[in-house]
Amino acid sequence: MKTDTCDIPIQSQPTGCSKIGTCDMKGCNKLTTFDWLHDIPLAAGEKPFPYVEVRFKNSRKDFYSTNGLELYVGDTVAVEAKTGHDVGVVAMTGELVRLQMKKKNVDYRTAEIPKVYRKAGQRDIDKWQEYRLKEEKVKHKAREYVIKHNLQMKISDVEYQGDGSKVTFYYTADGRVDFRSLIKDLAREFSTRIEMRQIGFRQEAARLGGIGSCGRELCCSSWMTDFRSVATSAAKYQQLSLNPQKLAGQCGKLKCCLNFELDSYVDALSDFPAHNLQLETEKGSAKWIKSDIFKGHLWYAYTDTQENGNTWHKLTLEQVNEIIEMNKQGQKAHSLEEYAAELSLLEIKPVENFENVVGQDNINRFDEVKRKRKKKKRRKPQNNKSAQNNTRNKNQNTQSSANKKRKKRKRNNNRKNNEK
């Protein structure tokens, strides 16, 4: 479970989910690695691999010698630097470090690998946190100096070394920038060593983060650690519109996700004929218009624009290959309409007859319920006075009707007596 204290341990001990070296959540940091060799014991007489991988700010990682210390993933350590020492968090230990060093072509037998001085104490951590709190103010001050010197660059982030002896400024720029005067002003302002490091626009977007057009968190800020070049041919293979506003991400470059499904599209297109290949029929030549790769459909139109050029005919991949084989043998197909009609017959699905048992297939079934509710008008509650008045009126009406009936009876009786 992700917690606020997972990323910055206290007193050189991993905190949060308490999974020492076996964190499989990948929620605390995107650079966290699951040690899948943790439960495998070493062979008899074998010693643990004496190197660890330590991560710092801005996706920076490096290898260090353990110097005889017993370290776990999540430990805060003070490591050797060019000047002074730096503070970082152990990201990987054991045999995984050997595999990672082999992957990155780092020979621990010949290379001079820096070492871990000690596990960071409370004093080291407090000093480290103190410098990290200064980074935001230093970044704004450095941007003011960039505007003052009128440099075409953007200060993206600032990183203090663990002991405060060096400050690294990460910046983005379209080309080379002469920042010698800027470094002098920054060194005079902050009284420390200054290092300028240029990063790409993708690295800047990964650091800032955000939500992509797909509605999810950016891949570069959530799980991607290496950035491969993306070419416009990836969009052409996937038959996407070459609109830079839709293909570009928040970094201004082509989206990294264009490479995710590229291999599937390339494999599927290997069975399709070339787009510049025309089909020869008795009605004339037909050119390719578009393709539906995964359904295996292709659209062709006659090159004669006067009669049939505006009509597209949908064919299957098998039908197109059949016509191509006929053309290779010197034969011509009769027409594309025959193949399109054959495909339309195959696509006609039989009507399924079913009984409406539950009665939930009608979209307008709720309208009848609303009509019934409208007919049943609710009576408004009446006050006591109005109710009494109504009862009085009812009594008076009943009395008057009774009197009328009596008078009518008397009249009838009088008429009968006079007749006698």
C-alpha positions in Angstrom: 0.0 0.0 0.0 1.4 3.4 -1.0 2.1 5.7 1.9 3.6 9.2 2.3 6.7 7.8 4.0 7.7 5.1 1.6 9.8 7.4 -0.6 11.8 9.0 2.3 12.7 6.5 5.0 13.4 7.6 8.5 16.6 6.7 10.4 17.9 4.6 7.5 15.0 2.1 7.7 12.5 1.3 5.0 9.0 2.3 6.1 5.5 2.3 4.7 4.5 -1.2 3.4 7.4 -2.8 5.3 8.3 -5.1 2.4 12.1 -5.0 2.7 13.5 -5.8 -0.7 10.4 -7.4 -2.0 8.1 -4.5 -2.9 5.8 -5.6 -5.7 3.4 -2.6 -5.5 5.5 -0.2 -7.6 3.5 2.6 -6.1 6.1 4.5 -4.1 8.4 5.3 -7.0 8.4 4.4 -10.6 12.1 3.4 -10.2 11.2 0.7 -7.6 12.2 -2.8 -8.7 10.7 -6.0 -7.6 13.4 -8.5 -6.4 12.2 -11.7 -7.9 15.4 -13.5 -6.7 14.8 -12.6 -3.1 13.5 -16.0 -1.9 16.2 -18.0 -3.8 19.0 -18.8 -1.4 22.7 -18.6 -2.4 24.7 -21.6 -3.1 27.0 -23.0 -0.3 30.0 -20.8 0.2 28.7 -18.0 -2.0 28.7 -14.4 -0.6 26.1 -11.8 -1.5 27.0 -9.6 -4.5 28.9 -6.6 -3.0 27.3 -3.9 -5.1 24.0 -2.1 -4.9 22.1 0.3 -7.1 21.2 3.7 -5.5 18.6 6.1 -6.9 18.5 9.8 -6.6 16.3 12.6 -7.8 15.2 13.0 -11.5 15.4 9.3 -12.3 19.2 9.2 -11.7 20.7 5.9 -10.7 24.2 4.6 -10.1 26.1 1.6 -8.9 28.1 1.6 -5.6 30.1 -0.9 -3.6 28.5 -1.9 -0.3 31.9 -1.6 1.5 31.0 -4.6 3.7 27.7 -3.1 4.8 24.4 -5.1 5.0 22.0 -3.1 2.9 18.3 -3.5 2.0 16.1 -1.9 -0.5 14.8 1.4 0.9 17.8 2.1 3.1 19.0 5.7 3.0 22.8 5.7 2.5 25.6 8.3 2.2 27.7 7.5 -0.9 30.9 8.7 -2.4 30.8 11.7 -4.8 33.4 13.7 -6.7 33.3 16.3 -4.0 32.0 15.4 -0.6 29.2 12.9 -0.3 25.7 12.4 -1.6 22.6 10.9 -0.1 20.3 8.4 -1.9 18.0 5.4 -1.4 19.0 1.8 -2.2 16.9 0.7 -5.1 18.3 -2.8 -5.9 20.5 -5.4 -4.1 21.8 -8.9 -4.7 22.0 -10.8 -7.9 19.7 -8.4 -9.7 22.5 -5.7 -9.5 24.9 -8.2 -11.3 22.3 -8.6 -14.1 21.7 -4.9 -14.3 25.4 -4.1 -14.5 25.8 -6.6 -17.2 22.9 -5.1 -19.1 24.5 -1.6 -18.9 28.0 -2.9 -19.8 29.5 -2.0 -16.4 32.4 -4.3 -15.5 32.8 -4.3 -11.8 36.1 -6.1 -12.0 37.9 -3.3 -13.9 35.8 -0.2 -13.4 36.4 2.2 -10.5 33.0 2.0 -8.8 32.4 4.4 -5.9 31.5 3.0 -2.5 28.9 3.5 0.1 30.3 5.3 3.1 27.6 4.4 5.7 24.0 4.2 6.4 22.7 7.7 6.6 22.1 8.8 10.2 19.5 11.2 11.4 21.9 14.1 11.0 22.6 13.2 7.4 18.9 12.9 6.6 18.0 16.2 8.3 20.7 18.0 6.3 19.5 16.3 3.1 15.9 17.3 3.7 17.0 20.9 4.5 18.7 21.3 1.1 15.8 19.6 -0.7 13.4 22.3 0.7 15.6 25.0 -0.8 15.4 23.6 -4.3 12.2 25.3 -5.3 13.4 28.8 -4.3 16.7 28.2 -6.0 14.9 27.2 -9.2 12.8 30.4 -9.3 15.9 32.5 -8.6 17.8 30.8 -11.4 15.0 31.5 -13.8 15.2 35.2 -13.0 18.9 35.1 -13.9 18.1 33.3 -17.2 15.6 36.1 -18.1 18.2 38.7 -17.1 20.8 37.2 -19.4 18.2 36.7 -22.2 19.2 33.0 -22.7 17.1 30.6 -24.9 16.8 27.9 -22.2 14.4 26.8 -19.5 15.4 25.7 -16.0 13.4 22.6 -15.5 14.6 21.4 -12.1 17.3 21.8 -9.4 19.0 19.0 -7.4 21.2 19.7 -4.4 23.9 17.2 -3.5 23.3 15.5 -0.1 25.9 17.6 1.7 25.0 20.8 -0.1 28.4 21.2 -1.8 27.0 21.2 -5.3 23.8 22.2 -7.1 22.8 20.6 -10.4 20.5 22.7 -12.7 18.5 20.6 -15.3 17.5 22.7 -18.3 15.9 22.2 -21.7 16.9 24.1 -24.9 16.6 23.7 -28.6 20.4 24.1 -29.2 23.6 24.9 -27.5 23.5 27.7 -25.0 26.5 29.9 -23.8 25.7 30.1 -20.0 29.2 31.0 -18.7 28.0 34.3 -17.3 25.0 32.6 -15.9 27.2 30.1 -13.9 29.2 33.0 -12.5 26.1 34.8 -11.2 24.6 31.5 -9.8 27.9 30.6 -8.0 28.0 34.1 -6.5 24.4 33.9 -5.4 24.4 30.5 -3.8 28.1 30.2 -2.8 28.5 26.6 -4.1 29.6 24.6 -7.1 27.3 24.8 -10.1 26.7 22.1 -12.7 24.4 22.6 -15.7 22.9 19.4 -17.2 20.8 19.5 -20.4 17.8 17.1 -20.6 15.4 16.3 -23.3 11.8 17.4 -23.6 10.6 13.8 -22.9 12.6 13.7 -19.6 11.0 17.0 -18.6 7.5 15.8 -19.2 8.3 12.6 -17.2 9.4 14.7 -14.3 6.4 17.1 -14.4 3.8 14.4 -15.1 0.2 14.9 -16.2 -2.7 13.3 -17.9 -2.5 12.2 -21.5 -5.2 12.4 -24.2 -6.1 8.8 -23.3 -7.3 10.0 -19.9 -4.6 8.1 -18.0 -1.4 9.2 -16.3 1.6 9.8 -18.7 3.5 6.6 -19.4 6.8 8.4 -19.0 5.9 9.6 -15.5 4.3 6.4 -14.3 6.4 3.4 -15.5 8.6 4.2 -18.5 12.3 4.6 -17.7 13.9 4.6 -21.1 12.9 6.6 -24.1 13.2 5.3 -27.6 13.0 7.5 -30.7 9.6 7.7 -32.4 9.5 8.2 -36.1 6.6 9.4 -38.3 6.7 6.0 -40.1 5.1 4.5 -37.0 2.0 6.6 -37.6 2.0 5.7 -41.3 2.2 2.0 -40.5 -0.8 2.4 -38.3 -2.7 4.5 -40.9 -3.1 7.4 -38.6 -3.6 11.0 -39.8 -0.4 12.9 -39.9 -1.7 15.7 -37.7 1.0 17.0 -35.4 -1.5 18.2 -32.9 -2.9 14.7 -32.4 0.3 12.8 -32.7 2.3 15.0 -30.3 2.3 14.5 -26.6 2.7 17.0 -23.8 6.5 17.2 -24.4 5.9 18.4 -28.0 7.4 15.3 -29.5 5.7 12.3 -31.0 3.8 10.1 -28.5 5.8 7.2 -27.1 2.7 5.0 -27.4 3.0 5.0 -31.1 5.7 2.4 -30.7 3.7 0.1 -28.4 1.7 -1.7 -31.1 4.0 -1.0 -34.0 5.3 -4.5 -34.2 1.8 -6.0 -34.4 1.0 -3.7 -37.3 4.2 -4.5 -39.1 3.6 -8.2 -38.7 0.0 -7.8 -40.0 1.1 -5.7 -43.0 3.6 -8.3 -44.1 0.8 -10.3 -45.7 -0.7 -7.3 -47.5 0.3 -6.4 -51.0 2.2 -3.1 -51.7 0.1 0.0 -52.0 1.5 1.0 -55.3 0.5 -2.3 -56.9 -2.5 -2.0 -59.2 -5.1 -4.6 -60.0 -5.8 -5.3 -63.7 -9.4 -6.1 -64.7 -11.3 -6.0 -67.9 -12.9 -2.7 -66.8 -9.5 -1.2 -66.3 -6.8 -0.8 -63.7 -7.7 -0.4 -60.0 -5.6 1.5 -57.4 -5.4 1.0 -53.7 -7.4 3.4 -51.5 -7.2 2.2 -47.9 -7.0 -1.0 -45.8 -8.5 -2.4 -42.6 -5.5 -4.4 -41.3 -7.1 -6.5 -38.6 -10.3 -7.3 -40.5 -8.3 -8.1 -43.6 -10.3 -5.8 -46.0 -9.0 -3.5 -48.7 -10.7 -0.8 -50.8 -9.9 -0.3 -54.5 -11.1 2.1 -57.1 -10.7 2.2 -60.8 -8.2 4.7 -62.1 -10.6 5.9 -64.8 -12.1 8.9 -62.9 -14.8 9.6 -65.5 -16.9 6.4 -65.0 -15.9 4.4 -61.9 -13.2 6.4 -60.2 -15.4 7.7 -57.4 -16.7 4.3 -56.4 -14.8 2.3 -53.8 -15.0 -1.5 -53.9 -14.3 -3.5 -50.7 -12.4 -6.8 -51.2 -10.9 -9.3 -48.8 -7.2 -10.0 -48.7 -7.8 -13.5 -50.3 -9.6 -11.9 -53.2 -6.9 -9.4 -53.8 -4.2 -12.0 -53.7 -6.3 -14.1 -56.2 -6.5 -11.2 -58.6 -2.7 -10.5 -58.2 -2.0 -14.2 -59.1 -4.2 -13.9 -62.2 -2.3 -10.8 -63.3 1.0 -12.5 -62.9 -0.2 -15.3 -65.2 -1.3 -12.7 -67.8 -5.0 -12.9 -67.0 -7.4 -10.2 -66.0 -10.2 -10.4 -63.6 -13.7 -9.6 -64.9 -14.5 -6.7 -62.6 -14.2 -5.7 -59.0 -18.0 -5.5 -58.6 -18.2 -9.3 -58.8 -15.8 -9.7 -55.9 -17.5 -7.0 -53.9 -20.9 -8.6 -54.4 -19.6 -11.9 -53.3 -18.2 -10.3 -50.1 -21.5 -8.6 -49.4 -23.4 -11.9 -49.6 -21.0 -13.4 -47.1 -21.4 -10.5 -44.7 -25.2 -10.8 -44.6 -26.1 -12.3 -41.3 -29.2 -14.3 -40.7 -31.9 -12.6 -38.6 -32.1 -14.2 -35.2 -35.6 -14.9 -34.1 -36.1 -14.7 -30.3 -38.9 -14.2 -27.9 -39.1 -11.2 -25.6 -39.6 -13.1 -22.4 -38.5 -10.4 -19.9 -39.6 -7.4 -21.9 -36.4 -5.4 -21.7 -35.6 -5.1 -25.4 -37.8 -2.1 -25.9 -36.0 1.2 -25.4 -39.3 3.1 -24.9 -40.5 0.8 -22.2 -40.0 3.4 -19.5 -42.2 5.9 -21.3 -45.4 3.9 -20.5 -44.5 4.0 -16.8 -44.1 7.8 -17.0 -47.5 8.1 -18.6 -49.2 6.1 -15.9 -47.6 8.2 -13.3 -48.8 11.4 -14.9 -52.4 10.1 -14.9 -52.3 9.5 -11.2 -52.4 13.1 -9.9 -51.5 13.5 -6.3 -54.0 15.4 -4.1 -52.5 18.3 -2.2 -52.9 18.3 1.6 -55.5 20.8 2.8 -55.6 22.9 5.9 -58.0 22.3 8.8 -60.0 25.4 8.1 -60.5 24.5 4.4 -61.4 21.0 5.4 -64.1 22.3 7.8 -65.5 24.6 5.1 -65.7 21.8 2.7 -67.6 19.7 5.1 -70.0 22.5 5.9 -70.6 23.1 2.2 -71.2 19.4 1.7 -73.8 19.3 4.5 -75.6 22.4 3.1 -75.7 20.8 -0.3 -77.2 17.6 1.1 -79.8 19.5 3.1 -80.8 21.6 0.1 -81.1 18.6 -2.1 -83.3 16.9 0.6 -85.6 19.9 0.8 -86.0 20.0 -3.0 -87.0 16.4 -3.0 -89.7 17.0 -0.2 -91.2 20.0 -2.1 -91.3 17.9 -5.3 -93.2 15.1 -3.4 -95.7 17.6 -2.1 -96.4 19.0 -5.5 -97.0 15.5 -6.9 -99.3 14.7 -4.0 -101.3 17.9 -4.5 -101.7 17.2 -8.3 -103.1 13.7 -7.6 -105.6 15.1 -5.0 -106.9 17.8 -7.4 -107.3 15.2 -10.2 -109.5 13.1 -7.9 
